[in-house]
Amino acid sequence: METYNKLIAKQKAFFLTNQTKNLPFRLNALRTLKSAIQSHEKELLHALQSDLNKSEFEAYSTEIGVVLKEISFIMDHLRLWTKPKKVKTPLTHIGSKSYIYAEPYGVALIISPWNYPFQLALAPLIGAIAAGNCAIIKPSELTPHTANAIEKIIQSTFPEEHVSVVKGGVETSTALLQEDVDYIFFTGSVPVGKIIMEAAAKKLTPITLELGGKSPCIVHDDAKIELAAKRIAWGKYINAGQTCIAPDYLYVHKNIKETFLKHLAKATRELYGDNPLKNESFTRIVNENHFKRLSGFLNNGKVYAGGKTDQATNMIEPTILTDISWADSVMQDEIFGPILPVIEYTNISEVIEGIRKQPHPLALYIFSESLALQQDIVNTLPFGGGCINDTVFHFASPYLPFGGVKTSGIGSYHGKGSFDAFSHKKSILKQTTLFDIPVRYPNVKNGLKKIKILLR
Ligand code: NAD
């Protein structure tokens, strides 16, 4: 197994020069990264098309554009975020002042998945650089064209002691995890997340885990049906359902099920046409293994719409399955493909009970006009984040930290959240030397009495 200790030692040595902590250095690194991405735009679009058949629109709106916007947002705020933050000091600490310093960890290891192979490697990197770290990216081996493009961009922008790309699969990841890095940021599946956490635990390395799971979407009987159908079709079938926060399955109220399904099928046709398998803008399944895994779900329940596949191109039509129960194979694990099972309900308590039995989802969506129901769902069920009357869109706001909870992840990022994820909060108390309040010392007369008054 190859080792990466030389690379990591080089990055650690560079980090110790303190250059990465300098604000103009960080801003310049982000600026250079932005212009390198812009000048490699065509190459990136081509890579994403080769790896996943992503259309130019999807590739730009969900990968390249999102990353450029994130750089701009972070650059606009970085000066403020990097300033030591003065906070209040309690009466017990009279004479002193309190500050929080955001300190970079050092060398950050970023391991990323294949579904948004550019965005999910670069967005954490932006946070790592902004916070003043060195970084190593290990992109997914399943999207090799994008991994090559990322490597080219990084090599043309940064010296390897600052940011570096290490390409490879499980072996490479495993070898990197054996090294002593200062932070691990992992995006990927729940089973691999557990492996990462175990490796991190051996060295007590701090981590962010951005994982997955089955994200429910509830359509209540008072929802604006046509709009709900349109927004669900978009969020589910974008990237052919290979989105960590895509609605995994639907809970639809019995009273509106038939009408809603008609609108959902119509909205899907409007997005991808009558023959999505021939639509050049429809993303394909990443490889044959996933294609076969997903095709196996098509005999679950009844196919309401879609259902066709093309093995030669690894494409699967946007599909709606009805007559589904929790016993079906499609309901056992995250689907991660363009198949949408529908479960019918009559009372919202069935929904809450059903979701509660599952691991905490990464996202949850509720379509309803009732404020009380919206609040009830948000307050009752644990999940990473989500939308009321929309799907997926919360991901794209730099003001909303994005992440899971428990099985769907640990920690969060995006916008200030990314800066925070890659920064240790170093708390500093600056004490006066002009006087010394004696009350803390055990030899003070009536010391205990005074302490009891102060610590009430
Ligand atoms: P994955 O877990 O198989 O792989 C992710 C990364 O881990 C890859 O770089 C891979 O090389 C590496 N890896 C794989 N096996 C490993 C092992 N045994 N030891 C060490 N490293 C290993 O995930 P994937 O298939 O690339 O991506 C799909 C999953 O990622 C889905 O579960 C999805 O929900 C999740 N995901 C989550 C988010 C999020 O932001 N929360 C975003 C995208 C995808």
Boltz pocket constraint, residues with backbone or C-beta under 6 A from the ligand:
constraints:
  - pocket:
      binder: B
      contacts: [[A, 111], [A, 112], [A, 113], [A, 114], [A, 115], [A, 116], [A, 120], [A, 138], [A, 139], [A, 140], [A, 141], [A, 168], [A, 169], [A, 170], [A, 173], [A, 174], [A, 187], [A, 188], [A, 189], [A, 190], [A, 192], [A, 193], [A, 195], [A, 209], [A, 210], [A, 211], [A, 212], [A, 213], [A, 243], [A, 244], [A, 245], [A, 334], [A, 336], [A, 362], [A, 404], [A, 408], [A, 409]]
      max_distance: 6.0
